[in-house]
Amino acid sequence: MDNLLSIARNALMNSQYAITVHGNNISNESVDGYRVRTVNYSELPSVSTSKGQVGTGATIGSVTRHLNQYLEAQYLKENSQASGWQTRYDALSQVESRFVEDDTYGTSALLDDFWNSWADLSDDPTLTANRTALLTTSETLTTRLNDLSADLATQQQELDQQIAQEVGETNDIIDQLATVNKQIAASPDSDDLLDSRDSLLRQLSEKVDVQVMYRSDGEVYVTTGAGQSLVDGATAYRFEIQAPHAAEALTQDSDFAGQINFEGSSPYEYTVEVVDGGTASGGSGAAAFRVSVDGGSTWLTNDDGTEKLFTAGAEDDSVDIGGVTVWFSQSGDPDSAETSSLSAGDRFTILPKNTLAWETTAGGLVNVTPLDDEGSGNRISGGTLAGLFRARDQVGEYSEDLDSFAKTLIWEVNRQNSQGAGLDPQTSATGIYQAAHTDVPLSQSGLAFADRVTSGAFSLALYDSTTGEPLGTTTVDFSSINPPGISTFDPAQHSLDDVAAAINDSFGGQLTADVTNGKLSIEAADGVSFNFADDSSGLFAAAGLNCYFSGTDAGDIAVNQNLQDHPELIAAGHVNGEGEANQGDNTTAQAIVNLADKDVTFYTARGSTTSTLGENLAGVVSQVGSDVSQAETQYSYASTLADSLDTQQESASGVNSDEEMTEMLRLQQDYQAASRMIQVSLDMMDTILGLK
C-alpha cells in the first residue's frame, strides 16, 4: 500500500513537471532561437518480494533540448551564402540604377550624339553652329561620365563605411559567443544558454561563413569556412580593418633588406613575384618581376600573350600597374634607393585598399579579404562581410572599366585632333598634360599618356600671320640631341626637354619651345603663326598640345578649355602636302567620325581588350546588369535552400502548438489518473484502519 502511494505521488509530480515543460514550450513558440524541450522518463528500481519483482513507478530522468546539428550546419552554410548574395544584390542594384540607358540621357546615346556632332561638323566645318553644337554634346557626354565616376566613388566609400560597421557588429557577436561558452562551461545543463548560443551562431552566419564543432560540454568551437578560429572556449578571435599596405614574403636565402612601396588605389590585390634576381634600383642588372591580380593563379600578360615582366627600380624608375605606381626603396625611407638585391622567388603583396584581417591565435593579423566567390586563398566567402567586400571591389572594377573607356576616348580623339588644323593658325600653344620629370626619357616622364607614345616623326607648318601664306612644313629633327644622335623622336631616348630643344633647333627662332612646370609650350615669333601637322609618334597628344579633351579618366574628362573659349580652333581640317590648312577641309573631323567604327585597345589592371568605343561602353553597362542578375539568382537559390533547411529544423526542433496541447491534454489525464491512484490508496488505508 505504501508502494502504491509512492508510485501515485511520483506520477503526480511527473505530470506536474511535464506540464510545466510543455507549457513553457507553448509560451516560447514565437521566441527566435527557442528549441523545443521534451521530458524523458525512467523506470525506478523494482523491489523484490516473496511473490517476485514489484515496480516502484517512474521518475523524470532528464529534459532533452532538440536540435538537429547536421541540419543546423547546413543551414548556417546556406544562410551565409544567402546573406552575402543579398548584400551584393542590394549594393549592385544601386549601381545599376546609375547606369540608366535610356534613348536620351543614356551614356551610349550620348556617345552616339557625340559622333553625330562630329559628322555634322564634317559636313560643314566653317559653320559656327556646328562647332557650338559639338561643344554642347561633348560637354553633356563628359559631364555624364564625370557624374558616373563620382557616383561609383561615393558608392565605394559608402560600402567601406558599411564594412566598418559590419566588422564591429561581427566582433560583438564573436565576443558574446565566447562569453556564452564560458557560461555554458559553468552551467552545462542550461538550455537557455544553449538557445542563446545557437541564436548567436545564426547571427554570426549572417555576417561571415562559419563552421561549428559542438563539444560534449555544450561549448562550441567556431571557425570561418576556411578554418580560421573565431571562438575557442572563452577565447574570441576578432576581425580588423587594415588600411592600404604592403607585405613581403622573402625566400630563405634572400638578401633584400629594403621595402616595396606604392601609390594609388585599386580594387585588386597585387602579387609581385621576382622571376630574375638583381638590384632593386633600376638600370642594368635590375631584377625583373611579374604581377598577378588574382592571388597568383594567373599573371599579367603583354598584348601578344607573353608574360609581362617589370623592372625593379627606385622611385625615379617606378612602374605603373593598373593605376598603382610601384617602386622599391630602403626600409623606412621610400625616397632612397635600396642597394641590396632581390632574389628569384621573393614575393610581395600590395593591398591598395582597405582589407579585412583576422587576428590569429598567435596574435598576428592575416588577410582574409575575399578574392573571389569561392573563398580561394583561405579567405572568407559568405555573409554580409564577404558580400560588402566583393560588391565594393566590383564597383571598383566598374570604375576602372569606365576610366579605361574615358582614357581611350580621350587618347583616340586627341590623337586625331592634335595633328589637325582649325579655321585659323595659332600663335602659341601650351600642353595640358604635365610631366613629373622632364629630363628623363619620355617613357619615364610621368606623362599620363607616355605609355602610348611610339618612335616616329612630327611636323609643324608655318604661315605668314599677316597674309596667311604658307612658309613651309618642317619635321622636327632630333639629330642635334646627342646621344642618341638620331633624327626621329624616340620616347625611350628623348626627354620632354629634348623635344623643346629639337623644336628650337629645327625652326631657327621662328618657333620657340619651352618646358615650364612640366608642360611643353610653343610660341611663334612676330609675324609667324603655325599649325600642328602630321605626328606618327603621338607626342602632340601625349603632351596635350592642340587636344580636344583634357583629363585622363572618367572623373576629370572635359573639353579643352581653350577650345571652349575659341571654338574656331577645333581641328576639323589638316595641313595638306602644300602646307595649306583650308577652312572647308574636313579630314580630321571625318577621321574622328570614323573612330566610332574603329577597333581600339583598352587597358586595365587585368590586361587589354580590343573593340570599338561604343562596344566597350555597352560592355561596361551590361557587365553591371549581368552582375546584378547573378547576385539575384544566387541569392534566390541560397535563400530557398536556407528556408527549406530552417523549415526542416523547425519541424525537428521547433514548437508545434498543436502537438504541445495534445501532449498537455494527455498529461492532464495522467495527472487525474495519479490523483485517483492516491485516492484509491487512501481509501484502502481507511478500510484497513476501520477494521476492528
C-alpha positions in Angstrom: 0.0 0.0 0.0 2.9 2.4 0.8 4.4 1.5 -2.6 1.2 2.3 -4.4 1.0 5.7 -2.7 4.6 6.4 -3.6 4.0 5.4 -7.2 1.0 7.6 -7.4 2.8 10.5 -5.7 5.7 10.2 -8.3 3.3 10.0 -11.1 1.5 13.2 -9.9 4.8 15.0 -9.6 6.0 13.8 -13.0 2.8 15.0 -14.7 3.1 18.4 -12.9 6.7 18.8 -14.1 6.0 17.7 -17.6 3.0 20.0 -17.9 5.3 22.9 -16.9 7.9 21.9 -19.6 5.3 21.7 -22.3 3.6 24.9 -21.1 7.0 26.6 -21.3 7.3 25.3 -24.9 4.0 26.9 -25.9 4.8 30.2 -24.2 8.1 30.4 -26.2 6.7 29.3 -29.5 7.3 32.8 -31.0 10.7 33.3 -29.5 13.6 33.2 -32.0 16.1 30.6 -31.3 14.0 28.6 -28.8 14.2 24.9 -29.2 11.5 22.5 -28.0 12.1 20.5 -24.8 10.7 17.1 -24.1 10.6 15.1 -20.9 12.5 11.8 -20.6 11.1 9.3 -18.1 13.0 6.5 -16.5 11.8 3.5 -14.6 12.5 3.4 -10.8 14.2 0.3 -9.5 11.9 -2.6 -8.7 11.8 -4.2 -5.3 11.9 -7.9 -4.6 9.1 -9.6 -2.6 8.3 -13.2 -1.8 5.9 -13.1 -4.8 8.5 -11.7 -7.2 9.6 -8.3 -8.5 7.3 -5.3 -8.0 7.8 -2.0 -9.8 8.1 1.3 -7.9 6.9 3.7 -10.6 8.8 6.2 -12.8 10.7 9.4 -12.4 11.8 12.2 -14.8 15.3 11.3 -15.8 16.1 14.4 -17.9 14.8 17.1 -20.2 16.0 17.0 -23.8 16.5 20.2 -25.8 16.1 19.2 -29.5 18.5 20.4 -32.2 19.5 18.6 -35.4 23.1 19.6 -35.6 23.5 18.3 -39.2 20.6 20.4 -40.4 21.8 23.4 -38.4 25.3 23.1 -40.0 23.8 23.0 -43.5 21.5 26.0 -42.6 24.4 28.1 -41.3 26.3 27.5 -44.6 23.4 28.4 -46.8 22.4 31.3 -44.6 25.9 32.8 -45.0 25.6 32.4 -48.8 22.1 34.0 -48.9 23.2 36.9 -46.7 26.3 37.5 -48.8 24.4 37.4 -52.1 21.6 39.6 -50.8 24.1 42.2 -49.7 25.8 42.2 -53.1 22.4 42.4 -54.9 21.3 45.4 -52.8 24.6 47.2 -53.3 24.9 46.5 -57.1 21.3 47.3 -57.7 22.1 50.8 -56.6 25.0 51.0 -59.1 22.7 49.6 -61.8 20.2 52.4 -61.2 23.0 54.9 -62.0 23.6 53.3 -65.4 20.2 54.0 -66.8 20.4 53.5 -70.5 17.5 55.4 -72.0 17.5 56.8 -75.5 18.1 60.4 -74.4 20.5 60.5 -71.5 21.9 57.0 -71.6 25.7 57.0 -71.8 25.7 55.1 -75.1 23.1 57.5 -76.5 25.3 60.5 -75.5 28.3 58.8 -77.2 26.2 58.5 -80.4 25.3 62.1 -80.2 29.0 63.0 -79.9 29.8 61.1 -83.1 26.9 62.6 -84.8 28.0 66.1 -83.9 31.4 65.4 -85.4 29.7 64.2 -88.5 27.7 67.5 -88.7 31.0 69.4 -88.3 32.5 67.2 -91.1 29.6 68.2 -93.3 30.4 71.9 -92.9 33.5 72.8 -90.9 33.0 76.5 -91.4 29.6 76.7 -89.7 29.9 78.1 -86.2 26.7 76.5 -85.2 28.2 73.1 -85.9 31.1 73.8 -83.6 28.9 75.1 -80.9 26.6 72.1 -81.1 29.7 69.8 -80.9 30.9 71.5 -77.7 27.4 71.1 -76.2 27.1 67.4 -76.9 30.7 66.9 -75.8 30.0 68.6 -72.5 26.9 66.6 -71.9 28.9 63.4 -72.5 31.8 64.4 -70.3 29.5 65.6 -67.5 27.7 62.2 -67.6 31.0 60.4 -67.3 32.1 62.7 -64.5 28.8 62.0 -62.7 29.1 58.3 -63.1 32.6 58.3 -61.8 31.6 60.4 -58.8 28.7 58.1 -58.1 30.9 55.0 -58.2 33.4 56.6 -55.9 30.6 57.6 -53.5 29.3 54.0 -53.6 32.7 52.6 -52.7 33.0 55.0 -49.8 29.6 54.1 -48.5 30.4 50.4 -48.8 33.6 50.9 -46.9 31.6 52.6 -44.1 29.2 49.7 -44.1 32.1 47.3 -43.9 33.4 49.1 -40.8 30.0 48.9 -39.1 29.6 45.2 -40.0 33.1 44.4 -38.7 32.2 46.0 -35.4 28.9 44.1 -35.2 30.6 40.8 -36.1 33.2 41.2 -33.4 30.4 41.9 -30.9 28.8 38.6 -31.8 32.1 36.8 -31.6 32.7 38.2 -28.1 29.1 37.3 -27.0 29.7 33.7 -28.2 32.9 33.5 -26.2 31.0 34.8 -23.1 28.2 32.3 -23.6 30.7 29.5 -24.0 32.2 30.4 -20.6 28.8 30.4 -19.0 27.9 27.1 -20.5 31.1 25.6 -19.2 29.9 26.7 -15.7 26.3 25.6 -16.3 26.3 22.8 -18.9 22.6 21.9 -18.3 21.3 25.4 -19.0 19.1 25.1 -22.0 18.6 28.8 -22.1 22.3 29.3 -22.6 22.2 26.8 -25.4 19.4 28.7 -27.1 21.4 31.9 -26.8 24.4 30.1 -28.2 22.6 28.8 -31.3 20.9 32.2 -31.8 24.3 33.9 -31.8 25.6 31.3 -34.2 22.8 32.1 -36.7 23.5 35.8 -36.3 27.2 35.2 -36.9 26.5 33.2 -40.0 24.7 36.2 -41.5 28.0 38.1 -41.1 30.5 35.6 -42.2 30.7 32.0 -43.3 31.2 29.7 -40.3 31.8 26.1 -39.3 30.8 24.8 -35.9 32.0 21.9 -33.8 29.7 21.1 -30.9 31.6 19.9 -27.9 30.2 17.4 -25.3 30.1 20.0 -22.6 27.8 22.3 -24.7 30.5 24.7 -25.8 31.2 25.3 -29.5 34.4 25.8 -31.5 33.7 28.2 -34.3 35.8 28.9 -37.4 35.4 30.6 -40.7 34.6 28.5 -43.6 38.3 28.5 -44.4 39.2 27.3 -40.9 40.3 30.5 -39.1 39.4 30.2 -35.4 36.7 32.7 -34.3 35.6 31.2 -30.9 37.5 28.6 -28.9 36.1 28.1 -25.5 36.0 31.5 -23.8 38.6 33.0 -26.3 37.5 35.2 -29.1 39.5 35.9 -32.3 38.3 39.1 -33.9 38.4 40.8 -37.3 40.1 44.1 -38.0 40.1 46.5 -40.9 43.6 47.3 -42.3 44.4 50.4 -44.2 46.2 50.0 -47.6 49.6 48.5 -47.1 52.2 46.1 -48.5 53.6 42.8 -47.1 56.6 40.7 -48.0 57.4 37.0 -48.2 61.1 36.7 -49.0 62.9 33.5 -49.9 65.1 32.0 -47.2 68.3 33.0 -48.9 67.2 36.5 -50.0 69.5 39.4 -49.1 66.9 42.0 -49.7 66.8 44.5 -46.8 64.6 47.2 -48.4 60.8 47.5 -48.9 58.3 47.8 -51.7 56.3 51.0 -52.0 53.1 52.0 -53.9 50.9 54.9 -54.6 47.3 54.9 -55.8 44.2 52.8 -55.2 42.8 49.7 -56.9 40.1 47.1 -56.4 42.7 44.4 -56.7 45.4 42.8 -54.7 48.7 42.8 -56.4 51.0 39.8 -56.0 54.5 40.7 -57.0 57.0 37.9 -57.6 60.6 38.3 -58.6 61.5 35.9 -61.5 65.0 37.2 -62.2 67.1 38.3 -59.3 69.0 41.5 -59.3 69.2 45.0 -57.9 66.1 47.0 -56.9 67.3 50.4 -58.1 66.6 50.1 -61.8 69.1 50.2 -64.7 71.4 47.4 -65.8 71.3 44.4 -63.6 67.9 45.2 -62.1 65.6 42.4 -61.0 62.6 41.5 -63.1 59.2 40.7 -61.6 55.8 39.6 -62.7 52.4 40.6 -61.3 49.1 38.8 -60.5 45.8 40.4 -59.6 44.1 37.1 -58.6 46.4 35.8 -55.9 49.0 34.2 -58.2 46.6 32.0 -60.2 47.4 33.9 -63.4 49.9 36.6 -64.3 49.6 39.7 -66.3 50.5 39.3 -70.0 51.5 41.5 -72.9 49.3 42.1 -75.9 50.8 39.1 -77.6 50.0 36.8 -74.7 53.5 36.5 -73.3 54.0 37.0 -69.6 54.6 40.7 -68.7 57.7 41.5 -66.8 58.5 44.7 -64.9 61.9 46.1 -63.9 62.5 46.7 -60.2 63.5 50.3 -59.7 63.7 53.1 -57.2 61.2 56.0 -57.2 62.6 57.6 -60.3 62.2 54.2 -62.1 58.8 53.4 -60.7 56.4 51.4 -62.8 52.6 51.9 -63.3 50.5 48.8 -62.9 46.8 49.5 -63.5 47.0 52.9 -61.9 49.1 51.9 -59.0 52.7 53.2 -59.0 55.2 50.7 -57.6 58.9 51.1 -56.6 61.5 49.7 -54.2 63.5 51.6 -51.6 65.4 51.4 -48.4 63.4 50.2 -45.4 61.6 53.1 -43.8 62.7 55.6 -46.5 60.6 55.5 -49.7 62.8 58.2 -51.2 66.1 56.4 -51.0 67.2 53.7 -53.4 68.0 50.2 -51.9 71.4 48.7 -52.6 70.7 45.1 -51.6 69.5 42.7 -54.2 66.2 40.8 -54.8 66.2 37.1 -55.2 64.1 35.0 -57.6 61.1 33.8 -55.7 60.9 36.9 -53.4 57.2 37.8 -53.1 55.4 40.9 -52.1 51.7 41.6 -51.7 50.4 45.1 -52.4 47.0 45.9 -50.9 45.9 49.3 -52.3 42.6 49.3 -50.5 41.1 48.7 -47.1 41.2 45.0 -46.3 39.8 42.5 -43.7 42.3 41.0 -41.3 41.8 38.1 -38.9 43.5 38.0 -35.5 45.4 34.8 -35.4 45.8 32.5 -32.4 49.4 33.8 -32.1 48.2 37.4 -32.1 49.2 38.3 -35.6 47.0 39.5 -38.5 46.2 37.5 -41.6 44.4 39.0 -44.7 41.1 37.2 -45.3 39.5 39.7 -47.7 37.6 37.7 -50.3 39.4 37.3 -53.6 36.5 35.6 -55.4 33.2 33.9 -54.8 34.8 30.5 -53.9 36.9 31.6 -50.9 40.1 31.0 -52.7 43.3 31.6 -50.8 41.8 30.8 -47.4 39.6 33.9 -47.4 36.0 34.4 -46.2 33.4 33.6 -48.8 30.0 34.3 -47.2 27.9 36.6 -45.1 27.5 40.3 -45.3 31.2 40.9 -44.9 32.1 38.9 -48.0 29.1 40.5 -49.8 30.2 44.0 -49.0 33.8 43.5 -49.8 33.0 41.8 -53.1 30.5 44.5 -54.0 32.9 47.2 -53.2 35.6 45.7 -55.3 33.2 45.0 -58.2 32.2 48.7 -58.1 35.9 49.4 -58.2 36.2 47.3 -61.3 33.3 49.2 -62.9 35.1 52.4 -62.1 38.3 51.1 -63.6 36.4 50.0 -66.8 34.8 53.4 -67.1 38.1 55.1 -66.6 39.6 52.8 -69.3 36.9 53.8 -71.7 37.3 57.5 -71.0 41.1 57.4 -71.2 40.9 55.6 -74.6 38.3 58.1 -75.8 40.5 61.0 -74.8 43.5 59.5 -76.4 41.9 58.4 -79.7 40.2 61.8 -80.2 43.2 63.8 -79.1 45.4 61.7 -81.3 43.5 62.9 -84.4 42.7 66.4 -83.2 46.3 67.1 -82.1 47.6 66.7 -85.7 44.7 68.6 -87.3 44.0 72.3 -88.0 41.3 74.7 -87.0 39.9 77.6 -89.0 42.9 79.8 -88.2 46.6 79.1 -87.4 47.8 79.6 -83.9 50.5 81.9 -82.4 51.0 79.9 -79.2 50.1 76.6 -77.6 50.7 75.1 -74.2 50.3 71.4 -73.4 47.6 70.5 -70.9 49.5 67.4 -69.6 52.3 67.7 -67.0 55.4 65.6 -66.8 56.8 64.8 -63.4 60.3 64.5 -64.9 61.3 66.5 -68.0 64.9 65.5 -68.2 64.4 61.7 -68.4 63.2 59.7 -71.4 59.6 60.5 -72.1 58.6 56.9 -71.3 59.7 57.5 -67.7 58.5 61.1 -67.5 55.2 60.5 -65.7 53.1 62.0 -68.6 49.6 60.4 -68.4 49.8 59.0 -71.9 53.5 58.4 -72.1 52.9 54.6 -72.5 51.1 55.2 -75.7 53.8 57.2 -77.4 55.9 55.4 -80.0 59.0 56.3 -82.1 58.2 58.5 -85.0 58.2 61.9 -86.5 56.1 65.0 -86.1 55.8 68.3 -88.0 54.7 71.8 -87.7 53.6 74.1 -90.5 54.4 77.8 -90.5 52.5 80.8 -92.0 52.8 84.5 -92.5 50.5 85.7 -89.9 49.6 88.8 -92.0 48.9 87.2 -95.3 48.3 83.6 -94.2 50.7 82.4 -96.9 52.3 79.0 -96.1 56.0 79.3 -95.1 56.6 75.6 -95.2 56.1 72.4 -93.2 59.1 71.1 -91.2 59.6 67.8 -89.5 61.3 68.3 -86.1 64.8 67.0 -86.3 66.4 65.4 -83.3 69.9 64.9 -84.8 71.3 67.6 -82.6 70.2 65.7 -79.4 73.3 63.6 -78.8 73.1 61.0 -77.5 71.4 59.2 -79.2 72.0 61.4 -82.3 69.0 60.1 -84.4 66.7 62.3 -86.4 63.4 61.0 -85.3 61.8 61.1 -81.9 62.2 58.0 -79.6 60.4 58.1 -76.3 62.9 55.6 -74.8 65.7 58.0 -75.6 64.4 61.6 -75.7 63.0 63.7 -72.8 60.5 66.5 -72.9 63.4 68.9 -72.6 64.9 67.3 -75.7 61.7 67.8 -77.5 61.8 71.6 -76.8 65.4 71.8 -77.8 64.8 69.9 -81.1 61.9 72.3 -81.9 64.1 75.3 -81.2 66.9 73.9 -83.4 64.6 72.9 -86.2 62.8 76.3 -86.6 65.7 78.8 -86.0 63.8 81.3 -84.0 60.6 81.2 -85.9 59.2 79.0 -83.1 60.3 78.9 -79.5 59.6 75.8 -77.4 59.9 75.8 -73.6 59.1 73.4 -70.8 57.7 75.1 -67.7 56.3 73.2 -64.7 56.4 70.0 -66.7 54.3 71.4 -69.6 55.6 71.9 -73.2 54.7 75.2 -74.8 55.3 76.6 -78.3 55.3 80.3 -79.2 55.6 81.8 -82.7 57.9 84.8 -83.5 56.3 88.1 -84.5 54.7 87.8 -88.0 54.6 84.0 -87.8 51.8 81.6 -87.0 51.7 77.8 -87.1 49.6 74.6 -87.3 50.3 71.2 -86.0 50.8 68.8 -88.8 51.4 65.0 -89.1 52.5 63.2 -86.0 53.3 59.5 -86.2 54.6 59.3 -82.7 51.7 60.6 -80.6 53.9 63.2 -78.9 51.5 66.1 -79.5 48.6 64.2 -78.0 50.7 62.9 -75.0 51.9 66.5 -74.3 48.4 67.8 -74.6 49.1 70.1 -77.5 46.2 71.0 -79.8 44.0 68.5 -78.0 40.2 68.3 -77.9 39.8 66.7 -74.5 41.6 67.4 -71.2 41.7 64.9 -68.3 42.9 61.3 -68.1 39.8 59.3 -66.9 36.1 59.4 -66.4 36.4 61.6 -63.3 38.1 64.5 -65.0 37.4 64.2 -68.7 36.4 67.6 -70.1 36.5 69.6 -73.3 39.8 71.5 -73.6 39.0 74.9 -72.0 40.9 76.7 -74.8 38.5 75.2 -77.4 35.5 76.2 -75.3 36.9 79.7 -75.4 37.9 79.5 -79.1 35.7 77.1 -81.0 37.4 78.1 -84.2 40.4 76.1 -83.0 38.6 72.8 -83.1 40.6 70.8 -85.6 38.3 69.8 -88.4 40.8 70.1 -91.2 44.5 69.2 -91.6 47.7 70.5 -93.2 48.0 69.2 -96.7 51.1 68.4 -98.8 51.4 72.1 -99.8 51.4 73.2 -96.2 47.9 74.6 -96.5 45.1 74.3 -94.0 41.9 75.1 -95.9 38.9 76.2 -93.9 36.5 73.9 -95.7 38.7 70.8 -95.1 37.0 68.1 -93.0 39.9 65.5 -93.0 40.4 65.5 -89.2 36.7 65.7 -88.4 36.0 62.7 -90.6 38.9 60.8 -89.0 37.2 61.3 -85.6 33.8 60.3 -87.0 35.5 57.1 -88.2 36.6 56.3 -84.7 33.1 55.2 -84.0 33.7 52.0 -86.0 37.4 51.6 -85.3 38.7 48.8 -83.1 40.9 50.3 -80.4 42.7 48.9 -77.4 41.5 49.4 -73.8 43.8 48.8 -70.8 43.0 47.8 -67.2 45.0 46.1 -64.5 43.5 42.8 -65.7 45.0 43.2 -69.2 43.9 44.7 -72.5 40.9 44.2 -74.8 40.1 45.4 -78.3 36.7 46.7 -79.5 35.1 49.8 -80.7 34.5 52.6 -78.2 30.7 52.0 -78.3 31.0 48.3 -77.8 33.3 48.8 -74.8 31.0 51.3 -73.2 28.0 49.0 -73.8 30.1 46.2 -72.2 30.6 48.2 -69.1 26.9 48.8 -68.7 26.0 45.2 -69.5 28.5 43.9 -67.0 26.8 45.8 -64.2 23.4 44.3 -65.3 24.9 40.8 -65.5 26.4 41.0 -62.1 23.1 42.2 -60.6 21.3 39.3 -62.3 23.9 36.8 -61.0 23.6 38.2 -57.5 19.8 38.0 -57.6 19.8 34.4 -58.9 22.4 33.2 -56.4 20.5 34.9 -53.5 17.2 33.3 -54.6 18.9 29.9 -54.8 20.7 30.1 -51.5 17.8 31.7 -49.6 15.4 29.0 -50.9 17.8 26.3 -49.6 18.2 28.1 -46.3 14.5 28.5 -45.9 14.0 24.8 -46.6 16.6 23.8 -44.1 15.1 26.2 -41.5 11.7 24.6 -42.1 13.2 21.1 -41.6 14.9 22.3 -38.4 11.7 23.8 -37.1 9.9 20.6 -37.8 12.5 18.7 -35.8 13.2 21.1 -33.0 10.6 23.9 -33.2 7.5 24.3 -31.1 4.3 22.8 -32.6 1.5 24.3 -30.5 -1.0 21.6 -31.7 1.3 18.8 -30.6 2.1 20.5 -27.4 -1.6 21.0 -26.5 -2.2 17.3 -27.3 0.6 16.3 -25.0 -0.7 18.6 -22.2 -4.1 17.0 -22.5 -2.5 13.6 -22.2 -0.5 14.8 -19.2 -3.7 16.2 -17.7 -5.2 12.7 -17.9 -2.1 11.2 -16.4 -2.4 13.8 -13.6 -6.0 12.8 -13.0 -5.2 9.2 -13.0 -2.4 9.7 -10.5 -4.8 11.6 -8.3 -7.3 8.7 -8.5 -4.5 6.4 -7.6 -3.8 8.4 -4.5 -7.5 8.4 -3.6 -7.6 4.6 -4.0 -4.6 4.2 -1.8 -6.1 6.4 0.9 -9.5 4.5 0.6 -7.6 1.3 1.1 -5.8 2.8 4.1 -9.1 3.9 5.6 -10.5 0.4 5.1 -7.7 -1.2 7.0 -7.9 1.4 9.7 -11.6 0.7 10.0 -11.1 -3.0 10.8 -11.8 -3.9 14.4 
